[in-house]
Amino acid sequence: MEKPPRTFWQIWNMSFGFLGIQFGWGLQMANMSAIYEYLGARADQIPILWLAAPLTGLIVQPIIGHASDRTWGRLGRRRPYFLAGAILSSMALILMPRSSALWMAAGLLWVLDACINISMEPFRAFVADLLPESQRTRGFAMQSLFIGLGAVIASALPYLLTNVFHIVGTRAAGTIPLTVRLSFYIGAAAFLSAVLWTVFTTKEYPPDNLAEFQKEKHEHRGARAGVREILASVRQMPRTMRQLAWVQICTWLALFCMWLYFPVAVARNVFGAADTNSPLYSAGVEWAGICFGMYSLVCFGFSFLLPMLARQYGRKATHSFCLICGGLGLLSVAMIHNKYLLLFSMVGVGVAWASTLSMPYSILAGSLPVGKTGVYMGIFNFFIVIPEITASLGFGWVMEHLLNNNRIAAVVTGGFFFILAAMLTQRVEDLYDIRQQSGSLAGSAVAAKL
């Protein structure tokens, strides 16, 4: 089926749900390490406590992707999963800040991640389903825009509630601050509202041959058939996807190093907090939220430029440049002792984040077989969660035995991974760029003959 071009506002509506999804991720990334330390975790324990997040994605995303490929009903193919995930995620966001023990917080993170993944994975396939190839970079860039905007608000919420709205609550040792709890409650409402907007404003295309679709669905029903199909898809991954895998692994190792340790590094190394009960610790974590808000704000603004840069220089060159900016941003943290200068470091991270959320998916979408967009987008998530699992299982040992629990050193390590990812990007075959170049060469040859 030839897909008609979409207007700016149609692309806006189909991507708006990511604003809510990123509210959930943003609150989690900016606050979970601090929540763990509030509840008594040591620095070397934090990676293993984050293990729930990548494990959940590894299991949930390919299953949801495969299921959504095989779904068609009143709400379409992907929208039933958006809606179910949003309802469940909102409930988990309400429960998370009420955790009273480490095991409870870790368990709720597992639940929250599973629910967010149910909403998020089909959104990637949603854009590829609805947009012609020439508009996919714009579509994924629009998702980056909303991810940036949602993360700005979510990351800054505790700071804003304390310093703008002057909400102050007493906090006993081993409990979570009132501003963090309120931020999660606001995030629950934002998540559900944004996803509902996309569900009710954007319609999906039915399968080209509904009778054939239903027949194939019937023939491949059942958990065993689904697992076989997912495993077969893994074995048959397109070449471009295999090349992008290494880029994703290094990129997400970099991001995971930052998310795990940047908030607590700011609190202890920049603000000088001696322990989690110090007022400086809470102030440092809140300022780290502002820094995360800064990189998300840059992501929001830079997303407008990405389609233009990709057209001018190609998607690979654009992505490599952006990843190098992120690497330099994280490396610079080692030399900064002024909290305001940290905002400049986050500019580079924001550029890398905007590209990470759009360019790999835009490159990938053009290489996927018809009818398998959902399952392959889910499998592509393996190359996000595998490095996260590796970091969760192994980085605690690295922190204790190699980095002496130096949280700043962990953040700087992420900078080196960003730069390695930029180098690996140059090995990727972007089929859309290759087709464009072939068309240009063919056109030149015809013109020369004339």
C-alpha positions as CSV (number, residue, x, y, z in Angstrom):
1,M,0.0,0.0,0.0
2,E,1.4,3.4,-1.0
3,K,1.3,5.6,2.1
4,P,0.3,9.2,1.6
5,P,2.5,12.0,3.1
6,R,1.3,13.3,6.4
7,T,1.0,16.9,7.5
8,F,3.0,18.4,10.3
9,W,0.0,18.2,12.7
10,Q,-0.7,14.6,11.8
11,I,2.9,13.6,12.6
12,W,2.5,15.7,15.8
13,N,-0.6,13.8,16.9
14,M,0.8,10.4,16.2
15,S,4.0,11.2,18.2
16,F,2.4,13.1,21.1
17,G,2.0,10.0,23.3
18,F,5.8,9.9,23.6
19,L,5.5,13.0,25.8
20,G,3.7,10.9,28.4
21,I,6.0,7.8,28.0
22,Q,9.0,10.0,28.5
23,F,7.5,11.4,31.7
24,G,7.7,7.9,33.0
25,W,11.2,7.3,31.8
26,G,12.4,10.8,32.9
27,L,11.2,10.4,36.5
28,Q,12.7,7.0,36.7
29,M,16.1,8.0,35.3
30,A,16.5,11.1,37.3
31,N,15.3,9.7,40.6
32,M,15.7,6.0,41.0
33,S,19.4,5.9,42.0
34,A,18.6,8.5,44.6
35,I,15.5,6.6,45.8
36,Y,17.7,3.5,46.2
37,E,20.3,5.5,48.2
38,Y,17.5,7.1,50.3
39,L,16.4,3.6,51.2
40,G,20.0,2.6,52.2
41,A,21.7,1.3,49.0
42,R,25.5,1.6,48.6
43,A,27.1,2.8,45.4
44,D,28.2,-0.7,44.3
45,Q,24.7,-2.0,44.9
46,I,23.0,0.5,42.5
47,P,23.7,-1.3,39.2
48,I,22.2,-4.7,40.3
49,L,19.1,-2.8,41.6
50,W,18.6,-1.4,38.1
51,L,18.7,-4.9,36.6
52,A,14.9,-5.1,36.5
53,A,14.7,-2.4,33.8
54,P,16.8,-4.0,31.0
55,L,15.6,-7.6,31.8
56,T,12.0,-6.4,31.5
57,G,12.7,-4.8,28.1
58,L,14.5,-7.9,26.8
59,I,11.5,-10.1,27.5
60,V,8.6,-7.7,26.9
61,Q,9.5,-5.7,23.8
62,P,9.8,-8.5,21.2
63,I,6.7,-10.2,22.6
64,I,4.7,-7.0,22.4
65,G,6.1,-6.2,18.9
66,H,5.2,-9.7,17.6
67,A,1.7,-9.5,19.2
68,S,1.0,-6.0,17.7
69,D,2.1,-7.3,14.2
70,R,-0.7,-9.9,14.6
71,T,-3.4,-7.6,16.0
72,W,-6.2,-5.9,14.3
73,G,-9.4,-4.6,16.0
74,R,-11.5,-1.5,16.7
75,L,-8.5,0.4,18.0
76,G,-6.2,-0.8,15.2
77,R,-2.9,-2.6,15.5
78,R,-0.6,-0.7,17.9
79,R,-3.1,1.5,19.8
80,P,-4.5,-1.2,22.1
81,Y,-1.0,-1.7,23.5
82,F,-0.4,2.1,23.9
83,L,-3.6,2.3,26.0
84,A,-3.1,-0.8,28.1
85,G,0.5,0.2,28.9
86,A,-0.4,3.7,29.8
87,I,-3.1,2.6,32.3
88,L,-0.7,0.1,34.0
89,S,2.3,2.5,34.0
90,S,0.2,5.3,35.6
91,M,-0.7,2.9,38.4
92,A,2.9,1.9,38.9
93,L,4.1,5.6,39.0
94,I,1.6,6.2,41.8
95,L,2.9,3.3,43.8
96,M,6.7,3.7,43.2
97,P,7.4,6.7,45.5
98,R,5.5,5.0,48.3
99,S,8.2,2.4,48.6
100,S,9.4,1.8,52.1
101,A,12.2,-0.7,51.4
102,L,14.8,-1.5,48.8
103,W,13.1,-4.7,47.7
104,M,9.9,-2.9,47.2
105,A,11.4,-0.2,45.1
106,A,13.3,-2.7,42.9
107,G,10.1,-4.8,42.5
108,L,8.1,-1.8,41.5
109,L,10.8,-0.7,39.0
110,W,10.3,-4.1,37.4
111,V,6.6,-3.6,37.1
112,L,6.9,0.0,35.9
113,D,9.4,-0.9,33.2
114,A,7.2,-3.8,32.0
115,C,4.3,-1.4,31.7
116,I,6.2,1.4,30.0
117,N,7.6,-1.1,27.5
118,I,4.1,-2.2,26.6
119,S,3.3,1.4,25.6
120,M,6.7,2.3,24.1
121,E,7.6,-0.5,21.7
122,P,4.6,-0.3,19.4
123,F,5.1,3.5,19.1
124,R,8.3,2.9,17.1
125,A,6.5,0.6,14.7
126,F,3.5,3.0,14.6
127,V,5.6,5.7,12.8
128,A,7.1,3.2,10.4
129,D,3.5,1.9,9.7
130,L,2.0,5.2,8.9
131,L,4.7,7.3,7.2
132,P,6.3,6.9,3.8
133,E,10.0,6.3,3.9
134,S,10.8,9.9,2.9
135,Q,9.0,11.2,6.1
136,R,10.3,8.6,8.6
137,T,13.3,10.7,9.7
138,R,10.9,13.6,10.4
139,G,8.6,11.2,12.3
140,F,11.3,9.8,14.5
141,A,12.6,13.3,15.0
142,M,9.2,14.4,16.2
143,Q,9.3,11.5,18.7
144,S,12.6,12.9,19.9
145,L,11.1,16.3,20.3
146,F,8.4,15.0,22.6
147,I,10.8,12.8,24.4
148,G,13.0,15.8,25.1
149,L,10.0,18.0,26.2
150,G,8.6,15.3,28.5
151,A,12.0,14.6,30.0
152,V,12.7,18.3,30.6
153,I,9.5,18.6,32.7
154,A,9.9,15.3,34.4
155,S,13.5,15.7,35.4
156,A,13.0,19.2,36.7
157,L,9.8,18.6,38.6
158,P,11.3,17.9,42.1
159,Y,13.5,21.0,41.8
160,L,10.5,23.1,40.6
161,L,8.3,21.9,43.4
162,T,10.9,22.8,46.0
163,N,12.3,26.1,44.6
164,V,9.4,27.6,42.5
165,F,6.3,26.3,44.3
166,H,8.1,26.1,47.7
167,I,6.7,22.7,48.6
168,V,8.7,21.5,51.6
169,G,8.0,18.4,53.6
170,T,9.9,16.9,56.5
171,R,11.7,13.7,55.6
172,A,12.7,11.1,58.1
173,A,15.8,9.0,57.4
174,G,15.1,6.1,55.0
175,T,12.1,7.8,53.4
176,I,11.5,9.5,50.0
177,P,11.0,13.3,49.9
178,L,7.6,14.7,49.4
179,T,8.6,16.6,46.2
180,V,9.7,13.3,44.6
181,R,6.4,11.6,45.6
182,L,4.4,14.5,44.1
183,S,6.4,14.4,40.9
184,F,5.6,10.7,40.3
185,Y,1.9,11.4,40.9
186,I,1.9,14.3,38.3
187,G,3.8,12.0,36.0
188,A,1.1,9.3,36.2
189,A,-1.6,11.8,35.0
190,A,0.7,13.2,32.2
191,F,1.5,9.7,31.0
192,L,-2.1,8.6,30.6
193,S,-3.3,11.9,29.1
194,A,-0.7,12.1,26.4
195,V,-1.2,8.5,25.3
196,L,-5.0,9.0,25.2
197,W,-4.4,12.0,22.8
198,T,-2.6,9.8,20.3
199,V,-5.1,7.0,20.6
200,F,-8.1,9.2,19.9
201,T,-6.5,11.5,17.2
202,T,-4.6,9.0,14.9
203,K,-6.1,6.2,12.9
204,E,-4.2,3.2,11.6
205,Y,-4.2,1.6,8.2
206,P,-5.9,-1.9,8.1
207,P,-3.9,-4.8,6.6
208,D,-3.8,-4.8,2.8
209,N,-5.6,-8.1,2.7
210,L,-7.6,-8.6,5.9
211,A,-8.7,-12.1,5.1
212,E,-5.1,-13.2,4.4
213,F,-4.0,-11.4,7.6
214,Q,-6.6,-13.3,9.7
215,K,-5.7,-16.6,8.1
216,E,-1.9,-16.1,8.8
217,K,-2.7,-15.0,12.4
218,H,-4.8,-18.2,12.9
219,E,-2.0,-20.4,11.5
220,H,0.6,-18.9,13.8
221,R,-1.4,-18.5,17.0
222,G,-0.1,-19.8,20.3
223,A,2.9,-19.0,22.5
224,R,5.1,-21.7,21.0
225,A,4.5,-20.5,17.4
226,G,5.2,-16.9,18.5
227,V,8.5,-17.9,20.2
228,R,9.5,-19.8,17.1
229,E,8.8,-16.8,14.9
230,I,10.6,-14.4,17.1
231,L,13.7,-16.7,17.2
232,A,13.5,-17.1,13.4
233,S,13.4,-13.3,13.0
234,V,16.5,-13.0,15.2
235,R,18.4,-15.4,13.0
236,Q,17.3,-13.6,9.8
237,M,18.1,-10.0,11.0
238,P,18.9,-7.7,8.1
239,R,22.6,-6.8,7.6
240,T,21.9,-3.1,8.5
241,M,20.3,-4.1,11.8
242,R,23.4,-6.3,12.7
243,Q,25.7,-3.3,12.1
244,L,23.5,-0.9,14.0
245,A,23.5,-3.4,16.9
246,W,27.1,-2.5,17.9
247,V,26.3,1.2,17.7
248,Q,23.4,0.7,20.0
249,I,25.3,-1.4,22.5
250,C,28.1,1.2,22.9
251,T,25.6,4.1,22.9
252,W,23.4,2.6,25.6
253,L,26.4,1.6,27.8
254,A,27.3,5.3,27.7
255,L,23.8,6.4,28.7
256,F,23.5,3.8,31.4
257,C,26.8,4.9,33.0
258,M,25.3,8.4,33.1
259,W,21.9,7.5,34.4
260,L,23.2,5.3,37.1
261,Y,25.8,7.7,38.5
262,F,25.3,11.3,37.4
263,P,22.7,12.3,40.0
264,V,24.6,10.8,42.9
265,A,27.9,12.1,41.5
266,V,26.6,15.6,41.4
267,A,25.3,15.3,45.0
268,R,28.6,14.0,46.4
269,N,31.3,15.3,44.1
270,V,30.0,18.7,43.2
271,F,27.8,19.6,46.1
272,G,30.0,17.9,48.6
273,A,27.3,15.9,50.4
274,A,28.8,13.5,53.0
275,D,25.7,11.2,53.1
276,T,22.1,10.8,52.0
277,N,20.8,12.6,55.1
278,S,22.6,15.8,54.3
279,P,20.5,18.7,52.8
280,L,23.3,19.0,50.2
281,Y,22.5,15.5,49.0
282,S,18.9,16.4,48.2
283,A,19.9,19.7,46.7
284,G,22.5,17.9,44.5
285,V,20.1,15.3,43.2
286,E,17.6,18.0,42.4
287,W,20.2,20.0,40.5
288,A,21.1,16.8,38.6
289,G,17.4,16.7,37.6
290,I,17.9,20.2,36.2
291,C,20.9,19.0,34.3
292,F,18.9,16.1,32.9
293,G,16.2,18.7,32.1
294,M,18.9,20.6,30.2
295,Y,20.0,17.8,28.0
296,S,16.3,17.0,27.4
297,L,15.7,20.6,26.5
298,V,18.5,20.5,24.0
299,C,17.1,17.3,22.6
300,F,13.8,19.1,22.1
301,G,15.3,22.0,20.3
302,F,17.9,20.0,18.3
303,S,15.2,17.6,17.0
304,F,13.9,20.4,14.7
305,L,17.3,20.4,13.0
306,L,17.9,16.7,12.7
307,P,15.8,16.1,9.5
308,M,17.6,19.0,7.8
309,L,21.1,17.8,8.8
310,A,20.2,14.2,7.7
311,R,19.2,15.5,4.3
312,Q,22.3,17.6,3.9
313,Y,25.0,15.3,5.3
314,G,23.4,11.8,5.5
315,R,22.0,10.0,8.5
316,K,25.3,8.2,9.3
317,A,27.4,11.4,9.4
318,T,24.8,13.2,11.4
319,H,24.6,10.4,14.0
320,S,28.3,10.1,14.3
321,F,28.7,13.9,14.9
322,C,25.9,13.8,17.5
323,L,27.5,10.9,19.4
324,I,30.8,12.7,19.5
325,C,29.1,15.7,21.1
326,G,27.7,13.4,23.8
327,G,31.1,11.9,24.4
328,L,32.8,15.2,24.9
329,G,29.9,16.3,27.2
330,L,30.4,13.4,29.5
331,L,34.2,13.6,29.5
332,S,34.0,17.2,30.5
333,V,32.2,16.4,33.7
334,A,35.6,15.2,35.2
335,M,36.9,18.8,35.1
336,I,33.8,20.6,36.4
337,H,33.3,21.7,40.0
338,N,30.8,24.5,39.4
339,K,27.2,23.3,39.2
340,Y,26.3,25.8,36.5
341,L,29.0,24.6,34.1
342,L,27.4,21.1,34.3
343,L,24.6,22.6,32.2
344,F,27.1,23.1,29.3
345,S,28.2,19.4,29.5
346,M,24.6,18.4,29.1
347,V,24.3,20.3,25.8
348,G,26.5,17.7,24.1
349,V,24.5,14.9,25.8
350,G,21.3,16.4,24.6
351,V,22.5,16.5,21.0
352,A,23.5,12.8,21.2
353,W,20.2,11.9,22.9
354,A,18.1,13.5,20.2
355,S,20.0,11.6,17.5
356,T,19.9,8.3,19.4
357,L,16.2,8.5,19.7
358,S,15.7,9.0,15.9
359,M,18.5,8.2,13.6
360,P,19.1,4.5,14.3
361,Y,15.3,3.8,14.0
362,S,15.1,5.8,10.8
363,I,18.0,3.9,9.3
364,L,16.6,0.6,10.6
365,A,13.0,1.1,9.3
366,G,14.1,1.1,5.7
367,S,15.8,-2.3,6.0
368,L,12.9,-4.3,7.6
369,P,10.7,-6.8,5.7
370,V,7.1,-5.9,5.3
371,G,4.8,-7.1,8.1
372,K,7.5,-7.6,10.6
373,T,8.1,-4.0,11.7
374,G,6.8,-4.6,15.3
375,V,8.8,-7.7,16.0
376,Y,12.0,-6.3,14.6
377,M,11.6,-3.0,16.5
378,G,11.2,-5.2,19.6
379,I,14.3,-7.3,18.8
380,F,16.3,-4.1,18.1
381,N,15.6,-3.3,21.8
382,F,17.9,-6.3,22.6
383,F,20.9,-4.0,21.7
384,I,19.7,-1.5,24.3
385,V,19.0,-3.9,27.1
386,I,21.9,-6.3,26.7
387,P,24.5,-3.5,27.5
388,E,22.2,-2.4,30.4
389,I,22.1,-6.0,31.8
390,T,25.9,-6.2,31.4
391,A,26.3,-3.0,33.3
392,S,23.9,-4.0,36.0
393,L,25.6,-7.3,36.6
394,G,29.2,-6.2,36.1
395,F,29.6,-2.5,36.8
396,G,29.2,-2.9,40.5
397,W,32.4,-5.0,40.5
398,V,34.1,-2.3,38.3
399,M,33.0,0.4,40.7
400,E,34.3,-1.5,43.7
401,H,37.6,-2.9,42.3
402,L,38.6,-0.5,39.5
403,L,37.0,2.8,40.1
404,N,37.1,2.9,43.9
405,N,33.3,3.8,43.9
406,N,34.2,7.0,42.2
407,R,30.9,8.1,40.7
408,I,32.4,10.8,38.4
409,A,34.8,8.2,36.9
410,A,31.7,6.1,36.0
411,V,30.2,9.0,34.2
412,V,33.4,9.7,32.2
413,T,33.5,6.0,31.2
414,G,30.2,6.7,29.5
415,G,31.9,9.4,27.4
416,F,34.4,6.9,25.9
417,F,31.6,4.6,25.0
418,F,29.8,7.4,23.1
419,I,32.9,8.1,21.0
420,L,33.3,4.4,20.2
421,A,29.7,4.3,19.1
422,A,30.3,7.3,16.7
423,M,33.2,5.4,15.1
424,L,31.1,2.2,14.6
425,T,28.3,4.2,13.0
426,Q,30.5,4.7,9.9
427,R,30.4,0.9,9.2
428,V,26.6,0.9,8.9
429,E,24.9,0.5,5.5
430,D,22.0,3.0,5.2
431,L,19.9,1.5,2.4
432,Y,17.8,4.7,1.9
433,D,21.0,6.7,1.4
434,I,22.4,4.1,-0.9
435,R,19.2,4.1,-3.0
436,Q,19.2,7.9,-3.1
437,Q,22.8,7.9,-4.3
438,S,22.1,5.3,-6.9
439,G,19.2,7.3,-8.2
440,S,21.4,10.4,-8.4
441,L,24.1,8.5,-10.3
442,A,21.5,7.1,-12.6
443,G,20.1,10.5,-13.2
444,S,23.5,11.9,-13.9
445,A,24.3,9.1,-16.4
446,V,21.0,9.8,-18.3
447,A,21.7,13.5,-18.4
448,A,25.2,12.8,-19.7
449,K,23.8,10.7,-22.5
450,L,21.4,13.4,-23.5
